[in-house]
Every structure is written in structure tokens, then in C-alpha cells.
Amino acid sequence: MVQGKWGSHVLTSILAAPEAGFNVKAFFSDTEMADDTGGKPHYGGVDHAIDYAHSHPLDQVWIAMPLSEAERINMLVNELSDVSTDIRLVPDIYGFQAHQSLDQHRRWAIGS
């Protein structure tokens, strides 16, 4: 499952390193993805990934979403808890840190 710019970056990085041995079967995103998806099928929004994971044998499910979507990430992990697969979280911590810094700056500006 990929979401937004971070998810697109993770997918592109995986596809650019075939020597790592990952075989992407499908990806899911609620946002438009770059054209460079290596011909991997886009099966719809992130919510469709739950049905896919329950009906296809998978070794791993990667969740590449920004930490600002923590509630949704938690829901996905809970929904996938009964699937016999490893769940890998690849959070966009840099985007989260930038978001947190901006919020903190706003609070300082308002408080001054």
C-alpha cells in the first residue's frame, strides 16, 4: 500500500533495485501515482488492499504512508492482523517531522 509522494518514492525505490529480491505483486493508492510503476497493477484505493491481502498469498505487505495518517495506518494494521503475512511499516518520518515543526512554529507565532 502506498500513499502520496512518499508511497510513490518507496515503490520507485523498490522497483529500481531488483537485486534486493522484492517482487511487487500489486499496489494500492488513493492518490494518483507517477507513471513509473514498472508495469505493476494498481488495484484501487488503500481500502481494497485489505480484501486483496485476504484473498492472495503474500509474504509481506508494506504500508508506506505518512505518519499524519496514523489513525488509518492503525486501522489497516488491525484489519490485516488475521492475515498470515509480515506487515512492514515504512513511515514518512521526514514529512512528519516537517509537519510537526511547522505546527510548533505556528504555535510560537500565535503565542508571541
C-alpha positions in Angstrom: 0.0 0.0 0.0 1.4 3.3 -1.0 0.0 6.8 -0.5 1.1 10.1 -1.9 4.6 11.3 -2.7 6.2 9.1 0.0 4.5 6.0 -1.2 5.4 6.7 -4.8 9.1 7.2 -3.7 9.1 3.9 -1.8 7.5 2.0 -4.8 10.0 3.6 -7.3 12.9 2.7 -5.0 11.9 -0.9 -4.7 11.4 -1.3 -8.4 14.8 0.3 -9.1 16.6 -2.3 -7.0 15.7 -5.7 -8.4 18.8 -7.2 -6.7 17.0 -6.7 -3.4 14.7 -9.6 -4.4 11.4 -7.9 -3.8 8.6 -8.9 -6.2 5.8 -6.3 -6.1 2.6 -8.1 -6.9 0.3 -5.0 -6.7 0.0 -1.6 -5.2 -2.9 0.4 -3.8 -3.2 4.1 -3.5 -5.9 6.7 -3.0 -3.9 9.3 -4.8 -2.6 9.4 -8.4 0.7 7.7 -8.8 3.6 8.5 -11.1 3.7 6.8 -14.5 6.8 4.8 -13.5 5.2 1.9 -11.7 7.2 -0.8 -13.5 4.0 -2.1 -15.1 2.8 -3.2 -11.7 -1.0 -3.2 -11.5 -2.8 -0.6 -9.4 -5.7 -2.3 -7.8 -7.5 0.8 -6.4 -7.5 2.6 -3.2 -5.8 1.6 0.0 -9.0 0.1 1.4 -9.0 -2.5 -1.4 -5.7 -3.8 -0.1 -7.4 -5.5 2.8 -9.6 -7.7 0.5 -6.5 -8.4 -1.7 -4.4 -9.5 1.3 -7.1 -11.8 2.5 -7.5 -13.4 -1.0 -3.9 -13.6 -2.3 -0.9 -15.4 -0.8 1.6 -12.7 0.2 4.9 -12.8 2.0 4.8 -9.1 3.0 2.5 -6.1 3.0 4.3 -2.8 3.0 2.4 0.2 4.3 4.1 3.4 3.0 2.0 6.2 4.3 2.7 9.5 6.1 2.6 9.4 9.9 -0.1 12.1 9.7 -2.4 9.2 8.7 -1.6 7.3 11.9 -5.3 6.5 12.6 -5.7 5.0 9.1 -2.4 3.1 9.4 -3.6 1.6 12.7 -7.0 0.6 11.2 -5.1 -1.1 8.3 -2.8 -3.0 10.7 -5.8 -4.1 12.7 -7.7 -5.3 9.7 -4.6 -7.2 8.4 -3.9 -8.8 11.8 -5.5 -12.1 10.8 -3.6 -12.5 7.5 -0.6 -14.8 7.6 1.9 -12.2 6.3 4.6 -9.9 7.6 3.4 -6.3 7.8 6.1 -3.7 7.2 5.5 -0.1 8.1 7.6 2.4 6.0 6.6 5.7 7.5 7.5 9.1 6.1 9.2 10.4 9.3 10.8 13.3 7.5 7.5 14.7 6.3 6.0 14.1 9.7 8.9 16.0 11.4 8.5 18.8 8.9 4.8 18.9 9.7 5.4 18.9 13.4 8.0 21.7 13.1 5.5 23.8 11.1 2.8 23.3 13.7 5.2 24.2 16.5 6.3 27.3 14.6 2.6 28.3 14.2 2.1 27.9 18.0 5.1 30.1 18.8 3.9 32.7 16.3 0.4 32.7 17.7 1.7 32.8 21.3 4.0 35.8 20.7 
